[in-house]
Amino acid sequence: MSKVMCPMSDSKAKSRSARQSAPQEALDALLAEPSGDPIRRAIWLGEVDRRLHPHLPPSLAEHARLANIKGSTLVFVVDAPVWSAKLRLAAPDLLDVARSIGLVATDVAIKVSTDARLPPVTPPRRPIPLSPRSEQALRSALDSLRDDEASRD
C-alpha cells in the first residue's frame, strides 16, 4: 500500500513557515546590502540618542532628540525656541557624555522644528443657532425631564 501525502497540508506548513521567516530574512538581506546603510545609521543614531537622553535636564528631555551626528557635531532637534536655549546651556555636559561613550564630539548644533505629525490647530467652530422649532422641541424635552424629577420627589 503506498502512502499518499496530502498536498494541501504540506503546502500550508511550508507557506506558514515561509511567512514567519520572510520578514526577518528580508530585513537581514536589506541590511547586508549597501542600501541598508541608512537603516544601520538610523539604528545607530537611535542607540546614541538613548544613551545621551538620560543626561538631558528632565524638563528638556521630552522636547529634544538627537537627529544626526555630522562630523564632530551633535545635531539635535527641539520643538520650540525656548528648548533650543535650554539645550545650549546643557551642551557642555552632553559633549562630555558623548566623548565618554567614544564619540568625537566638539560642538552641538540645534534645529528648531515643529512636529509635522501633529494636526494643525483649528479655530473653534461657532455654534450653529437652533431653529425656533428645534429650540421649542429641546425646551419641551427639558420640561418633561423636570416633571419626571418632580414626580419622583
C-alpha positions, 0 to 999 in steps of 0.5 A: 500500500503506498502512502499518499501525502496530502498536498494541501497540508504540506503546502500550508506548513511550508507557506506558514513557515515561509511567512514567519521567516520572510520578514526577518530574512528580508530585513537581514538581506536589506541590511547586508546590502549597501542600501541598508546603510541608512537603516544601520545609521538610523539604528545607530543614531537611535542607540546614541540618542538613548544613551545621551537622553538620560543626561538631558535636564528632565524638563528638556528631555521630552522636547529634544532628540538627537537627529544626526551626528555630522562630523564632530557635531551633535545635531539635535532637534527641539520643538520650540525656541525656548528648548533650543536655549535650554539645550545650549546651556546643557551642551557642555555636559552632553559633549562630555557624555558623548566623548565618554561613550567614544564619540568625537564630539566638539560642538552641538548644533540645534534645529528648531522644528515643529512636529509635522505629525501633529494636526494643525490647530483649528479655530473653534467652530461657532455654534450653529443657532437652533431653529425656533422649532428645534429650540421649542422641541429641546425646551419641551424635552427639558420640561418633561425631564423636570416633571419626571424629577418632580414626580419622583420627589 
